[in-house]
Amino acid sequence: MERSESEEPGNLRAKFQQLYSALKSELLHHPAFEHDSFSYQWVENMLDYNVPSGKLNRGLSVVETYISLKNNEDDPDGVFLATVLGWCVQWVLGSALVLDDVMDGSYTRRGHPCWFRLPNVGMIAANDGVLLLSHVNLILKKHFRDQPYYADLLDLFNEVVFQSASGQMLDLIIQKDFSIFTPSIHARISKYKTAYGTYYLPFACALLVSGERIEDYYEDVKDLLLEMGVYFQVQDDYLDCFGDPEKSGKIGTDIQDFKCSWLVVKALEMCNEEQKTLLRDNYGKEDVACVEAVKGVYKELELEKVYAEYESEVYEKLMARIEGVPNKAVQAVLIAYLEKIYKRQK
């Protein structure tokens, strides 16, 4: 695979997307497994359906962060490695989404039927999710085994996968119990299930390629990244109920799935006994009337307005903390992360 000769900011997304096909080809021809024609076609279709779709923000963040940390110097080798890592992040995300959709019984993802909903896939998707995750180690070994930070990369990806899976476990096992639907539990789920993989992993990948030590940024910057990830999950919870599926590409099922969503946690904090009874009687049921009853409570409590106030407050709080980061390059990266998601609709 050839390294890119140069990087132009306006072309970053196109160049990022170009590398996907080369990485896919490496995996499909990897000597660790000898494909026949039908397994080759299955894996190729599975990859194309689940890895390069969506906004690619997590993967692109690795490249954008690396370029910012290196002050936009001409460094094609470093940009190439950052791009490979960006795709590793997308592979991890693809694995998580495939498995998450199976566990949640979701219907759509990124405007299309979930992978397991396709007629010829079904529960084979569970194995596909594991396969996607195993691809990451193959990519890392091929492109980074001679780098001095290779062991750090392996530790990073293994740690974040563990944290994300642990957050998913917590999200699943506390279902159907309003007594533990608290702000602290929701923040904990969001931190481990979402924040580590969405913000900490891309930033830490770029940091390693740039020759920096993760530990040097461990306290203040890591805390900021994780807090941003919690905010990102609150946005997801809000969009699951009040978002436009045409924009988000996903039909929300948090109410039906009895999820510990920010909305229901906030509602339980604010509601009276009559409203709480309505929530208890209707939350977690597939019936359309039950879903509408829950949404009716949300509207009575004006949770759309409460969310708008939350979003403004958390934006101002995060921005104030970011402005206190002494490293100007890192500060610029964090501002870019925050601006990209502020008031997002998908």
C-alpha positions in Angstrom: 0.0 0.0 0.0 1.5 3.3 -1.1 1.7 6.3 1.3 0.1 9.5 0.1 2.5 12.0 -1.4 0.8 15.1 0.1 -2.2 16.1 2.1 -4.5 18.9 1.3 -7.0 19.8 4.0 -9.9 20.2 1.5 -9.2 16.7 0.2 -8.8 15.1 3.6 -12.1 13.2 3.6 -11.6 11.9 0.0 -8.1 10.7 0.8 -9.3 9.1 4.0 -12.0 7.2 2.1 -9.5 6.1 -0.6 -7.5 4.1 2.0 -10.5 1.9 2.9 -10.3 -0.2 -0.2 -6.7 -1.0 0.2 -7.1 -2.0 3.8 -10.1 -4.2 2.9 -8.0 -5.9 0.2 -5.2 -6.6 2.7 -7.7 -8.3 5.0 -9.4 -10.3 2.2 -6.0 -11.6 1.1 -4.5 -12.1 4.5 -2.7 -15.4 4.8 -4.2 -16.2 8.2 -7.4 -17.4 6.4 -7.8 -18.9 3.0 -11.1 -17.6 1.5 -13.2 -19.4 -1.0 -15.4 -17.4 -3.4 -18.5 -17.3 -1.2 -16.7 -16.4 2.1 -14.7 -13.7 0.2 -18.0 -12.2 -1.1 -19.6 -12.4 2.3 -16.8 -10.6 4.1 -16.5 -8.0 1.4 -20.2 -7.2 1.5 -20.2 -7.2 5.3 -17.3 -4.7 5.4 -18.8 -2.4 2.8 -22.1 -2.4 4.6 -20.8 -1.7 8.1 -17.4 0.1 8.0 -17.2 3.0 5.5 -20.8 4.3 5.9 -21.8 7.1 8.2 -20.1 10.4 8.8 -16.7 8.9 9.5 -16.1 11.5 12.2 -14.2 9.3 14.6 -11.8 8.1 12.0 -11.3 11.5 10.5 -10.7 12.9 13.9 -7.5 10.9 14.2 -6.1 12.4 11.0 -7.3 16.0 11.8 -5.9 15.8 15.3 -2.6 14.5 14.1 -2.2 17.2 11.6 -3.1 19.8 14.2 -0.7 18.4 16.7 2.1 18.5 14.1 1.2 22.1 13.2 0.3 21.1 9.6 3.8 20.3 8.7 4.4 18.3 5.5 4.5 14.7 6.9 3.0 12.2 4.5 4.3 9.1 6.4 2.7 10.3 9.7 -0.6 11.3 8.0 -0.7 7.8 6.3 -0.2 6.1 9.7 -2.8 8.4 11.3 -5.2 7.5 8.5 -4.7 3.8 9.0 -5.5 4.3 12.7 -8.5 6.3 11.8 -9.8 3.3 9.9 -9.0 1.0 12.9 -11.3 3.3 14.9 -14.0 2.9 12.3 -13.6 -0.8 12.3 -14.0 -0.9 16.1 -17.1 1.3 15.7 -18.5 -1.0 13.0 -18.1 -4.0 15.3 -19.8 -2.2 18.2 -22.7 -1.0 16.1 -23.4 -4.4 14.5 -23.4 -6.1 17.9 -25.3 -3.2 19.6 -28.1 -3.4 17.0 -28.5 -7.1 17.5 -28.7 -6.7 21.3 -31.1 -3.8 21.1 -33.3 -5.3 18.3 -32.8 -2.1 16.3 -34.3 -1.6 12.9 -32.3 1.0 11.1 -28.7 2.3 11.2 -27.4 5.2 9.1 -30.6 5.3 7.1 -30.5 1.6 6.1 -31.7 -1.6 7.7 -29.4 -2.9 10.4 -27.0 -5.6 9.1 -28.7 -8.4 11.1 -32.1 -7.3 9.6 -31.0 -8.3 6.1 -32.8 -11.6 5.0 -29.6 -13.6 4.6 -27.8 -12.4 7.7 -29.8 -12.7 10.9 -27.7 -13.9 13.9 -24.7 -14.4 11.7 -24.2 -10.7 12.5 -23.0 -11.7 16.0 -20.0 -13.5 14.4 -19.5 -10.7 12.0 -19.2 -8.2 14.9 -16.4 -10.3 16.4 -14.8 -10.7 13.0 -14.7 -6.9 12.5 -13.0 -6.5 15.8 -10.4 -9.2 15.0 -9.5 -7.3 11.8 -8.2 -4.4 13.9 -5.3 -6.4 15.3 -4.4 -7.6 11.8 -4.2 -4.0 10.6 -2.2 -2.9 13.6 0.3 -5.7 13.2 0.9 -5.1 9.5 1.4 -1.3 9.8 2.7 -0.7 13.3 4.7 -3.6 14.5 7.9 -1.8 13.8 6.9 1.4 15.5 8.2 2.1 19.0 4.6 2.7 20.2 3.2 -0.5 18.9 2.7 -2.0 22.3 1.1 1.2 23.5 -1.4 1.0 20.6 -2.3 -2.5 21.4 -2.9 -1.6 25.0 -4.9 1.4 24.0 -7.3 -0.5 21.7 -7.6 -3.4 24.1 -8.4 -1.1 27.0 -11.0 1.0 25.1 -12.7 -2.2 23.7 -12.9 -3.5 27.3 -14.3 -0.2 28.6 -16.9 0.0 25.8 -18.0 -3.5 26.3 -18.3 -3.0 30.0 -20.4 0.1 29.4 -22.6 -1.8 27.1 -23.0 -4.5 29.8 -24.1 -1.9 32.3 -26.5 -0.5 29.8 -28.1 -3.9 29.3 -28.2 -5.3 32.8 -29.9 -2.4 34.5 -32.9 -2.4 32.2 -36.4 -2.6 33.6 -35.5 -1.1 37.0 -36.4 2.6 37.4 -34.9 2.6 41.0 -31.4 2.8 39.6 -32.1 5.1 36.7 -30.1 8.0 38.2 -27.9 10.8 36.7 -24.8 9.1 38.0 -25.6 5.7 36.5 -26.5 7.4 33.1 -23.2 9.3 33.2 -21.3 6.1 34.0 -22.9 4.2 31.1 -22.2 7.1 28.7 -18.6 7.4 29.9 -17.7 3.8 29.3 -20.0 2.8 26.4 -19.5 6.0 24.4 -17.0 8.5 25.5 -13.8 6.4 25.5 -14.4 5.1 22.0 -15.7 8.3 20.5 -13.3 10.9 21.9 -10.5 9.4 23.9 -9.5 6.7 21.4 -9.1 9.0 18.3 -7.2 11.6 20.3 -4.9 9.1 21.9 -4.2 7.4 18.5 -3.1 10.8 17.0 -1.0 11.5 20.1 0.9 8.2 19.8 1.6 8.7 16.1 2.9 12.3 16.8 5.4 10.9 19.3 3.7 12.2 22.4 3.0 10.2 25.6 -0.6 9.6 26.5 0.3 10.0 30.2 1.4 13.6 29.7 -2.3 14.4 28.9 -3.9 12.0 31.2 -5.7 14.2 33.7 -7.2 17.4 32.4 -7.4 16.6 28.7 -8.7 13.1 29.2 -11.4 14.3 31.6 -12.4 16.9 29.0 -12.7 14.3 26.3 -14.7 12.0 28.5 -17.1 14.8 29.5 -17.5 15.6 25.9 -18.4 12.0 25.2 -21.1 12.0 27.9 -22.6 15.1 26.3 -22.5 13.3 22.9 -24.4 10.4 24.4 -27.0 12.8 25.9 -27.5 14.2 22.4 -28.0 10.6 21.1 -30.6 10.0 23.7 -32.4 13.2 22.9 -32.3 12.5 19.1 -33.5 8.9 19.7 -36.9 10.4 20.8 -37.1 13.9 19.3 -34.8 13.7 16.3 -35.8 13.4 12.7 -35.1 9.8 11.4 -34.6 11.3 7.9 -31.6 13.3 9.3 -30.4 10.9 12.0 -30.7 7.7 9.8 -32.0 5.8 12.8 -35.5 5.0 14.2 -35.3 5.4 17.9 -36.2 2.5 20.2 -34.9 3.7 23.6 -38.4 3.8 25.1 -39.4 0.4 23.8 -36.1 -1.1 24.9 -36.4 0.3 28.5 -33.1 2.2 28.1 -31.5 4.3 30.9 -31.9 7.3 28.6 -31.1 10.8 29.7 -34.7 11.7 28.9 -36.3 9.2 31.3 -33.7 9.9 34.0 -34.5 13.6 33.8 -38.3 12.9 33.7 -38.1 10.7 36.8 -36.3 13.6 38.5 -39.0 16.1 37.5 -42.3 14.3 37.3 -45.2 14.1 39.8 -46.7 10.8 41.0 -49.3 10.6 38.3 -46.7 11.1 35.6 -44.4 8.6 37.3 -47.2 6.0 37.2 -47.7 6.7 33.5 -44.0 6.1 32.9 -44.0 2.9 34.9 -47.0 1.6 33.1 -45.8 2.4 29.6 -42.0 2.5 29.5 -40.4 -0.5 27.9 -43.3 -1.7 25.8 -43.5 -2.1 22.0 -47.1 -0.8 21.8 -47.3 2.4 19.9 -49.8 3.9 22.3 -47.4 3.2 25.2 -44.6 4.9 23.4 -46.8 7.9 22.7 -47.8 8.0 26.4 -44.2 8.2 27.5 -43.5 10.9 24.9 -46.6 12.7 26.2 -45.0 12.9 29.7 -41.8 14.2 28.2 -43.7 16.9 26.4 -45.7 17.8 29.6 -42.3 18.2 31.4 -41.0 20.3 28.4 -37.9 18.1 28.1 -37.1 19.6 24.7 -36.6 23.0 26.5 -34.8 21.3 29.4 -32.4 19.7 26.9 -31.8 23.0 25.1 -30.8 24.6 28.4 -28.6 21.6 29.2 -26.9 21.8 25.9 -26.1 25.5 26.2 -24.8 25.1 29.8 -22.6 22.1 29.0 -21.2 23.9 25.9 -20.2 26.9 27.9 -18.7 24.8 30.7 -16.6 22.7 28.3 -15.5 25.7 26.3 -14.4 27.5 29.5 -12.4 24.4 30.5 -10.9 24.1 27.0 -9.7 27.7 27.1 -7.7 26.8 30.2 -5.7 24.1 28.4 -2.1 25.5 28.1 -1.1 23.6 24.9 -2.6 25.7 22.1 -2.5 22.9 19.5 -4.5 20.6 21.9 -6.8 23.4 22.7 -7.6 23.9 19.0 -8.3 20.2 18.6 -10.7 20.2 21.5 -12.6 23.2 20.2 -12.9 21.6 16.8 -14.3 18.4 18.5 -16.9 20.4 20.4 -17.9 22.7 17.6 -18.5 19.6 15.4 -21.2 18.3 17.7 -22.8 21.4 19.2 -26.5 21.4 18.3 -26.1 18.4 16.0 -29.2 16.9 14.5 -27.8 13.5 13.5 
